[in-house]
Amino acid sequence: MTSSAIKHHHHHDHRSCNPVKKQGPVTIEHVLLALRETKEERESRLRELFSFFDKSNTGYIDSGQIEIGLTALNIPLADAKELVRVCDANKDGRVDYVEFRKYMDAKEVELYRIFEAIDVEHNGCILPEELYHALVKAGIEIDDDELASFVERIDKDHNGIITFEEWRDFLLLYPHEATIENIYEYWERVYLVDIGEQPVIPAGINKHAHASKYLIAGGVAGAASRTTTAPLDRLKVILQVQTSNASITSAVKNIWKEGGVLSFFRGNGLNVVKVAPESAIKFYTYEMLKNFIGGDGKEDIGTSGRLLAGGMAGAVAQTAIYPMDLVKTRLQTFVSGQGKVPSLGKLSRDIWVHEGPRAFYRGIIPSLFGIIPYAGIDLAAYETLKDMSRAYILEDSDPGPLVQLGCGTVSGALGATCVYPLQVVRTRMQAQTPAGGTVYKGMSDVFMKTYQKEGVRGFYKGLLPNLLKVVPAASITYLVYEAMKNTLDLE
């Protein structure tokens, strides 16, 4: 591997490195040794940094002062509020010196821990090739020029190596967990600020971290989750289209009579085929829209921006795969008494010939109406629950998988319940065939007839199996996604 960043490798001045003989877990003492600093020197350094933000000498700093300080240091502003949040132990919205110092202690220990992990030669400094290997191990492909820029941004004395002091100065005010992926994503943002460009790389999505692999992982996770919860999906659809007062038990018995266990999985093949393109379209549209909405250089587009981008991305994905969704509903609601269950090809041809191409988009209006409120309620509830769990249960640590799963389940269930009547209307419009019984003229007609014949309860038929689906679907998707990430070396 040849790179301008590592051409000095064989004649580094190793005197600038400071290897530390370390036993046991990393402590602040190891940090002091690595920095060749006394406790007093460190104390005055931290006081000086605090005063740099606290220009008016009030004894505390808030996000406004931090934003001014970060701008002066040429650091992206996106993390200013998060920095206040992680420092602010007593949650009064501002940070005093004691809180600031506590954050600095923890952050320097954390940074030394990852510095040690990257420094495989244990010579007290990071060589460019060590940084390169750490990035590759994390699934980030980086070319020579980028590696050179990365090293150059951290390496203040330009001697081709990164000392712990340079590493610490670069990451000290980065409030998130210092994983190699996070550090790389942070460098990308800092680099864009340095060269005066607007950030085009959205937070959380790494342009080098094999988007196709994430797509495969998401697709497989979605397919596994859909297949496992397929019986509940079929039951929900059957209940949604029944206009009589049907119970879950009688619906289960009828599905069983049709063809045993396999009958519960009817339409699942299409469900699985739908997952990959739907997630791919949604994923890419969301990222493009996020960049478009945040085009003024703001890193974080805020909740309303995320809601708009998420809702529109959902709408685009839904429109693209809608004909598959309609065919799936027809398959799932096909009554065995009408003859043999048709194949996908035959069913699609019949719809095209007998009902025309427009039939494939029947029910799309209520479907699209449901997307933005669903995404909105889901997202807002998820963020709120996550913040509440962080504040009251976890005492400021980041939520782990179980808490995220709990928040996702509750927010998903809440969102699904609120827009469920639109789902019922959509399914009834999708299932309607020229030969069928009730004929609906359009969306408002479905609302009127359902309300007149079945009352408000009619709009919530099949809600229970739908909610029962939310919990296992979320957990199975999460578990399979994590397993796939490990398999594809995305960790």
Secondary structure per residue as TSV (DSSP state, phi and psi in degrees):
chain	resnum	aa	ss	phi	psi
A	1	M	-	360.0	121.6
A	2	T	-	-110.3	136.0
A	3	S	-	-155.3	143.8
A	4	S	T	-61.9	-24.4
A	5	A	T	-75.1	-23.5
A	6	I	T	-120.7	15.0
A	7	K	T	-70.4	-21.5
A	8	H	T	-78.1	-4.3
A	9	H	G	-45.5	-43.3
A	10	H	G	-80.4	-13.4
A	11	H	G	-125.5	44.7
A	12	H	-	-67.0	148.0
A	13	D	-	-87.1	93.8
A	14	H	G	-69.8	-5.9
A	15	R	G	-67.4	-24.5
A	16	S	G	-77.7	-12.0
A	17	C	-	-84.3	155.3
A	18	N	-	-137.2	83.3
A	19	P	-	-63.7	140.6
A	20	V	-	-118.9	125.9
A	21	K	-	-74.8	118.4
A	22	K	-	-119.6	132.8
A	23	Q	-	-126.4	139.2
A	24	G	S	71.7	-170.8
A	25	P	S	-68.5	158.1
A	26	V	-	-67.0	134.3
A	27	T	-	-128.1	175.7
A	28	I	H	-64.9	-25.3
A	29	E	H	-63.5	-41.1
A	30	H	H	-61.3	-39.3
A	31	V	H	-62.8	-45.6
A	32	L	H	-61.0	-41.1
A	33	L	H	-63.3	-45.1
A	34	A	H	-63.8	-31.1
A	35	L	H	-92.5	-4.9
A	36	R	T	51.3	52.9
A	37	E	-	-126.9	143.5
A	38	T	-	-88.1	166.4
A	39	K	H	-60.4	-39.0
A	40	E	H	-65.2	-43.3
A	41	E	H	-62.9	-40.5
A	42	R	H	-65.5	-44.1
A	43	E	H	-57.4	-46.5
A	44	S	H	-70.1	-31.7
A	45	R	H	-62.8	-45.1
A	46	L	H	-67.9	-38.1
A	47	R	H	-61.4	-42.8
A	48	E	H	-62.1	-43.2
A	49	L	H	-64.6	-40.6
A	50	F	H	-62.4	-43.5
A	51	S	H	-65.8	-30.9
A	52	F	H	-59.2	-39.1
A	53	F	H	-81.0	-39.4
A	54	D	-	-87.7	67.3
A	55	K	T	-60.2	-37.4
A	56	S	T	-85.3	3.2
A	57	N	-	59.4	43.1
A	58	T	-	-88.5	-14.1
A	59	G	S	94.2	0.1
A	60	Y	E	-148.7	161.3
A	61	I	E	-128.4	146.9
A	62	D	-	-120.3	-178.5
A	63	S	H	-65.0	-29.9
A	64	G	H	-62.9	-45.9
A	65	Q	H	-65.9	-37.4
A	66	I	H	-65.2	-39.7
A	67	E	H	-61.2	-42.1
A	68	I	H	-63.0	-44.2
A	69	G	H	-64.3	-42.4
A	70	L	H	-66.3	-38.0
A	71	T	H	-60.8	-43.3
A	72	A	H	-62.8	-31.6
A	73	L	T	-89.1	1.3
A	74	N	T	63.0	41.3
A	75	I	-	-113.9	140.3
A	76	P	-	-55.8	141.7
A	77	L	G	-80.6	-10.7
A	78	A	G	-55.5	-28.6
A	79	D	G	-95.5	3.5
A	80	A	H	-59.1	-50.2
A	81	K	H	-64.6	-38.3
A	82	E	H	-65.6	-35.4
A	83	L	H	-63.8	-43.4
A	84	V	H	-62.5	-43.2
A	85	R	H	-61.2	-44.0
A	86	V	H	-74.6	-27.5
A	87	C	H	-80.8	-32.5
A	88	D	-	-76.5	84.6
A	89	A	T	-66.6	-38.0
A	90	N	T	-92.9	6.4
A	91	K	-	57.1	40.8
A	92	D	S	-101.4	9.8
A	93	G	S	83.4	2.2
A	94	R	S	-143.9	164.2
A	95	V	E	-120.0	121.3
A	96	D	E	-92.3	178.1
A	97	Y	H	-64.3	-37.1
A	98	V	H	-61.5	-44.5
A	99	E	H	-65.3	-42.1
A	100	F	H	-61.0	-44.7
A	101	R	H	-65.0	-39.2
A	102	K	H	-63.2	-41.6
A	103	Y	H	-62.6	-45.6
A	104	M	H	-61.0	-40.8
A	105	D	H	-59.0	-51.6
A	106	A	H	-64.1	-41.4
A	107	K	H	-67.1	-41.7
A	108	E	H	-66.7	-37.1
A	109	V	H	-65.1	-44.0
A	110	E	H	-62.2	-42.8
A	111	L	H	-67.8	-35.0
A	112	Y	H	-69.1	-34.4
A	113	R	H	-62.3	-45.8
A	114	I	H	-74.8	-31.5
A	115	F	H	-58.9	-45.9
A	116	E	H	-61.2	-40.2
A	117	A	H	-66.3	-35.5
A	118	I	H	-78.2	-34.2
A	119	D	-	-77.3	74.8
A	120	V	T	-67.8	-26.3
A	121	E	T	-80.1	-7.6
A	122	H	-	50.0	45.7
A	123	N	S	-106.7	14.8
A	124	G	S	84.8	5.9
A	125	C	E	-151.4	159.8
A	126	I	E	-97.1	123.5
A	127	L	-	-86.9	150.5
A	128	P	H	-53.0	-38.8
A	129	E	H	-69.3	-27.6
A	130	E	H	-67.9	-41.1
A	131	L	H	-64.2	-42.3
A	132	Y	H	-58.3	-47.5
A	133	H	H	-65.9	-36.4
A	134	A	H	-64.6	-39.2
A	135	L	H	-67.1	-44.2
A	136	V	H	-61.0	-42.9
A	137	K	H	-60.5	-31.8
A	138	A	T	-85.7	5.3
A	139	G	T	83.5	19.7
A	140	I	-	-108.7	116.0
A	141	E	-	-88.8	132.1
A	142	I	-	-137.4	136.4
A	143	D	-	-89.4	173.4
A	144	D	H	-59.2	-41.4
A	145	D	H	-64.9	-41.0
A	146	E	H	-66.4	-40.9
A	147	L	H	-61.0	-42.2
A	148	A	H	-60.9	-43.8
A	149	S	H	-65.2	-40.7
A	150	F	H	-59.9	-51.1
A	151	V	H	-63.8	-43.2
A	152	E	H	-60.3	-37.9
A	153	R	H	-66.7	-32.3
A	154	I	H	-92.3	-35.3
A	155	D	-	-80.2	89.0
A	156	K	T	-67.0	-34.6
A	157	D	T	-91.2	5.6
A	158	H	-	51.7	42.8
A	159	N	S	-103.0	11.2
A	160	G	S	84.9	0.4
A	161	I	-	-131.2	158.7
A	162	I	E	-111.8	114.9
A	163	T	E	-83.1	168.1
A	164	F	H	-64.7	-34.8
A	165	E	H	-61.9	-43.5
A	166	E	H	-65.9	-40.9
A	167	W	H	-61.1	-46.1
A	168	R	H	-64.6	-45.2
A	169	D	H	-60.3	-35.9
A	170	F	H	-69.4	-34.9
A	171	L	H	-112.8	0.1
A	172	L	T	-58.8	-36.9
A	173	L	T	-98.8	16.2
A	174	Y	-	-88.3	111.1
A	175	P	-	-80.5	-9.4
A	176	H	S	-91.0	172.5
A	177	E	-	-61.8	134.2
A	178	A	-	-85.7	75.3
A	179	T	-	-93.6	162.4
A	180	I	H	-61.9	-36.4
A	181	E	H	-63.9	-45.6
A	182	N	H	-63.2	-40.4
A	183	I	H	-64.4	-41.0
A	184	Y	H	-65.0	-43.9
A	185	E	H	-63.7	-37.9
A	186	Y	H	-66.1	-43.6
A	187	W	H	-59.5	-41.0
A	188	E	H	-58.1	-42.1
A	189	R	H	-68.6	-43.1
A	190	V	H	-62.9	-41.5
A	191	Y	H	-61.6	-41.4
A	192	L	H	-67.0	-34.9
A	193	V	H	-66.4	-42.5
A	194	D	H	-58.2	-43.5
A	195	I	T	-91.2	7.0
A	196	G	T	72.9	22.7
A	197	E	-	-99.5	157.8
A	198	Q	-	-76.8	142.1
A	199	P	-	-62.2	125.7
A	200	V	-	-109.5	-6.2
A	201	I	S	-97.2	113.1
A	202	P	-	-67.6	147.7
A	203	A	T	-60.7	138.9
A	204	G	T	89.3	-17.4
A	205	I	-	-114.4	122.5
A	206	N	-	-101.8	123.1
A	207	K	T	-66.0	-16.3
A	208	H	T	-100.2	-11.7
A	209	A	S	-86.8	51.1
A	210	H	-	48.0	71.8
A	211	A	H	-53.8	-36.7
A	212	S	H	-64.3	-35.9
A	213	K	H	-67.9	-40.5
A	214	Y	H	-62.3	-35.7
A	215	L	H	-65.6	-44.1
A	216	I	H	-61.8	-46.2
A	217	A	H	-59.1	-45.4
A	218	G	H	-64.2	-41.2
A	219	G	H	-63.8	-46.6
A	220	V	H	-64.7	-42.4
A	221	A	H	-62.0	-43.7
A	222	G	H	-63.5	-42.1
A	223	A	H	-63.5	-43.6
A	224	A	H	-63.8	-43.5
A	225	S	H	-65.7	-43.5
A	226	R	H	-64.0	-41.8
A	227	T	H	-65.5	-43.1
A	228	T	H	-64.1	-36.8
A	229	T	T	-99.0	10.5
A	230	A	H	-54.9	-43.6
A	231	P	H	-58.1	-38.4
A	232	L	H	-68.6	-34.9
A	233	D	H	-66.0	-44.8
A	234	R	H	-64.1	-42.3
A	235	L	H	-61.5	-43.4
A	236	K	H	-59.9	-48.4
A	237	V	H	-62.7	-43.0
A	238	I	H	-59.2	-44.5
A	239	L	H	-68.3	-35.9
A	240	Q	H	-62.9	-36.1
A	241	V	H	-88.7	-10.0
A	242	Q	-	-79.8	124.6
A	243	T	-	-88.4	-19.4
A	244	S	S	-81.9	169.3
A	245	N	-	-77.1	90.7
A	246	A	-	-99.7	142.1
A	247	S	-	-97.6	161.6
A	248	I	H	-62.1	-42.0
A	249	T	H	-59.4	-46.6
A	250	S	H	-67.5	-34.5
A	251	A	H	-64.5	-42.9
A	252	V	H	-60.9	-44.9
A	253	K	H	-60.7	-42.7
A	254	N	H	-64.3	-42.7
A	255	I	H	-62.8	-43.2
A	256	W	H	-60.6	-43.3
A	257	K	H	-60.1	-34.9
A	258	E	H	-62.0	-35.9
A	259	G	H	179.2	32.9
A	260	G	H	65.0	-148.9
A	261	V	H	-58.3	-43.1
A	262	L	H	-59.6	-29.7
A	263	S	H	-61.4	-31.0
A	264	F	T	-69.3	-19.3
A	265	F	T	-102.9	11.6
A	266	R	T	-64.5	133.5
A	267	G	T	87.8	-5.0
A	268	N	H	-70.9	-31.7
A	269	G	H	-55.2	-46.0
A	270	L	H	-68.2	-36.2
A	271	N	H	-56.6	-44.6
A	272	V	H	-68.5	-42.5
A	273	V	H	-62.7	-32.0
A	274	K	H	-68.5	-35.6
A	275	V	H	-55.7	-54.0
A	276	A	H	-61.6	-54.5
A	277	P	H	-63.2	-35.4
A	278	E	H	-63.5	-47.0
A	279	S	H	-68.4	-36.2
A	280	A	H	-63.6	-48.5
A	281	I	H	-64.2	-44.5
A	282	K	H	-62.3	-45.4
A	283	F	H	-59.2	-52.3
A	284	Y	H	-70.3	-40.7
A	285	T	H	-62.8	-42.3
A	286	Y	H	-58.7	-46.5
A	287	E	H	-64.4	-42.9
A	288	M	H	-63.0	-43.9
A	289	L	H	-66.9	-36.6
A	290	K	H	-61.4	-42.3
A	291	N	H	-65.9	-39.3
A	292	F	H	-66.6	-46.0
A	293	I	H	-66.8	-42.8
A	294	G	T	-89.0	31.6
A	295	G	T	-65.6	-10.2
A	296	D	T	-88.2	15.5
A	297	G	S	92.5	-1.5
A	298	K	-	-72.6	138.5
A	299	E	S	-77.4	-44.5
A	300	D	-	-103.7	125.6
A	301	I	-	-88.1	0.4
A	302	G	H	77.8	171.2
A	303	T	H	-63.3	-43.9
A	304	S	H	-64.9	-37.8
A	305	G	H	-65.4	-42.0
A	306	R	H	-65.6	-38.5
A	307	L	H	-63.9	-45.4
A	308	L	H	-64.6	-47.3
A	309	A	H	-62.8	-44.2
A	310	G	H	-63.7	-43.7
A	311	G	H	-64.4	-44.7
A	312	M	H	-68.7	-38.6
A	313	A	H	-63.7	-41.4
A	314	G	H	-61.0	-41.8
A	315	A	H	-64.7	-42.5
A	316	V	H	-63.6	-46.7
A	317	A	H	-63.6	-43.5
A	318	Q	H	-60.9	-44.3
A	319	T	H	-63.4	-40.8
A	320	A	H	-65.2	-39.3
A	321	I	H	-104.3	8.5
A	322	Y	H	-56.8	-43.6
A	323	P	H	-55.3	-36.6
A	324	M	H	-64.1	-38.8
A	325	D	H	-64.4	-40.5
A	326	L	H	-65.2	-45.6
A	327	V	H	-62.0	-38.6
A	328	K	H	-61.5	-43.9
A	329	T	H	-62.4	-42.8
A	330	R	H	-61.5	-41.4
A	331	L	H	-62.6	-44.8
A	332	Q	H	-70.7	-26.2
A	333	T	H	-101.3	4.4
A	334	F	-	-65.4	124.8
A	335	V	-	-87.3	127.8
A	336	S	G	-58.7	-25.9
A	337	G	G	-63.2	-20.0
A	338	Q	G	-79.5	0.7
A	339	G	S	120.2	-163.4
A	340	K	S	-69.9	142.4
A	341	V	-	-62.3	123.5
A	342	P	-	-73.0	161.2
A	343	S	-	-79.4	165.8
A	344	L	H	-57.3	-46.4
A	345	G	H	-59.6	-45.9
A	346	K	H	-66.2	-44.1
A	347	L	H	-60.9	-44.8
A	348	S	H	-63.0	-43.1
A	349	R	H	-62.2	-43.6
A	350	D	H	-60.2	-43.6
A	351	I	H	-62.2	-46.3
A	352	W	H	-59.4	-47.3
A	353	V	H	-72.1	-50.6
A	354	H	H	-82.0	-28.4
A	355	E	H	-119.4	-10.2
A	356	G	-	85.7	161.2
A	357	P	G	-58.9	-31.0
A	358	R	G	-62.0	-25.1
A	359	A	G	-61.2	-27.8
A	360	F	G	-66.4	-16.3
A	361	Y	G	-111.7	20.7
A	362	R	T	-68.7	127.7
A	363	G	T	90.4	5.5
A	364	I	H	-71.2	-29.1
A	365	I	H	-62.3	-55.4
A	366	P	H	-59.8	-31.0
A	367	S	H	-63.5	-47.4
A	368	L	H	-69.7	-35.1
A	369	F	H	-59.6	-33.6
A	370	G	H	-78.3	-21.2
A	371	I	H	-68.1	-50.6
A	372	I	H	-66.3	-47.6
A	373	P	H	-62.3	-36.1
A	374	Y	H	-63.8	-49.5
A	375	A	H	-60.2	-40.4
A	376	G	H	-64.9	-50.7
A	377	I	H	-64.0	-44.5
A	378	D	H	-59.3	-51.0
A	379	L	H	-65.5	-48.7
A	380	A	H	-62.0	-43.4
A	381	A	H	-65.8	-40.8
A	382	Y	H	-62.6	-49.3
A	383	E	H	-61.6	-44.3
A	384	T	H	-61.9	-47.2
A	385	L	H	-63.5	-39.0
A	386	K	H	-64.7	-43.4
A	387	D	H	-64.6	-40.1
A	388	M	H	-64.2	-42.4
A	389	S	I	-65.6	-35.8
A	390	R	I	-66.5	-41.5
A	391	A	I	-76.6	-40.6
A	392	Y	I	-103.5	-30.4
A	393	I	I	-101.6	-44.9
A	394	L	S	-94.3	-1.7
A	395	E	T	48.9	54.0
A	396	D	T	79.9	-1.9
A	397	S	S	-84.5	160.9
A	398	D	-	-70.8	141.4
A	399	P	-	-64.8	135.1
A	400	G	-	-84.6	-177.4
A	401	P	H	-56.9	-38.8
A	402	L	H	-66.3	-43.4
A	403	V	H	-65.5	-43.4
A	404	Q	H	-59.5	-40.7
A	405	L	H	-63.4	-44.7
A	406	G	H	-60.9	-46.3
A	407	C	H	-63.3	-43.2
A	408	G	H	-62.7	-39.5
A	409	T	H	-65.4	-48.8
A	410	V	H	-64.7	-45.7
A	411	S	H	-67.0	-39.6
A	412	G	H	-62.5	-43.0
A	413	A	H	-65.6	-40.0
A	414	L	H	-65.6	-47.3
A	415	G	H	-61.2	-44.2
A	416	A	H	-63.7	-39.6
A	417	T	H	-66.6	-42.2
A	418	C	H	-63.9	-38.4
A	419	V	H	-100.7	8.0
A	420	Y	H	-57.6	-41.6
A	421	P	H	-55.1	-36.5
A	422	L	H	-66.2	-34.2
A	423	Q	H	-65.3	-42.6
A	424	V	H	-61.3	-45.7
A	425	V	H	-60.8	-44.8
A	426	R	H	-59.5	-49.2
A	427	T	H	-61.9	-39.2
A	428	R	H	-66.4	-37.2
A	429	M	H	-70.1	-38.1
A	430	Q	H	-65.7	-39.8
A	431	A	H	-77.1	-14.8
A	432	Q	-	-69.2	122.0
A	433	T	-	-115.9	156.9
A	434	P	T	-56.5	-31.7
A	435	A	T	-84.2	-9.9
A	436	G	S	-70.2	178.7
A	437	G	S	-77.9	-88.9
A	438	T	S	-64.0	130.8
A	439	V	-	-111.3	124.0
A	440	Y	-	-102.5	136.2
A	441	K	-	-78.4	-28.8
A	442	G	S	179.6	-168.3
A	443	M	H	-61.7	-48.4
A	444	S	H	-64.9	-31.7
A	445	D	H	-65.2	-39.6
A	446	V	H	-63.2	-43.7
A	447	F	H	-58.7	-49.7
A	448	M	H	-61.4	-51.3
A	449	K	H	-64.5	-39.6
A	450	T	H	-64.4	-44.1
A	451	Y	H	-66.2	-42.4
A	452	Q	H	-64.5	-44.4
A	453	K	H	-85.0	-34.8
A	454	E	H	-121.8	-5.5
A	455	G	T	69.9	-167.8
A	456	V	G	-61.7	-35.3
A	457	R	G	-59.8	-27.7
A	458	G	G	-60.0	-29.9
A	459	F	G	-78.5	-7.9
A	460	Y	G	-117.8	21.3
A	461	K	T	-67.7	132.0
A	462	G	T	83.5	6.5
A	463	L	H	-64.9	-39.1
A	464	L	H	-61.1	-54.2
A	465	P	H	-60.3	-29.6
A	466	N	H	-66.3	-43.4
A	467	L	H	-70.3	-36.1
A	468	L	H	-63.3	-26.3
A	469	K	H	-74.8	-33.9
A	470	V	H	-58.7	-45.8
A	471	V	H	-64.9	-59.6
A	472	P	H	-63.3	-33.8
A	473	A	H	-61.4	-44.6
A	474	A	H	-64.1	-46.9
A	475	S	H	-69.9	-39.6
A	476	I	H	-66.2	-44.5
A	477	T	H	-57.1	-46.3
A	478	Y	H	-61.6	-48.3
A	479	L	H	-64.2	-46.2
A	480	V	H	-67.0	-38.8
A	481	Y	H	-61.0	-45.2
A	482	E	H	-63.1	-43.1
A	483	A	H	-62.5	-41.5
A	484	M	H	-66.2	-38.4
A	485	K	H	-60.2	-41.7
A	486	N	H	-64.7	-44.0
A	487	T	H	-61.1	-39.6
A	488	L	T	-91.4	12.9
A	489	D	T	55.8	46.1
A	490	L	-	-98.0	2.6
A	491	E	-	-77.9	360.0
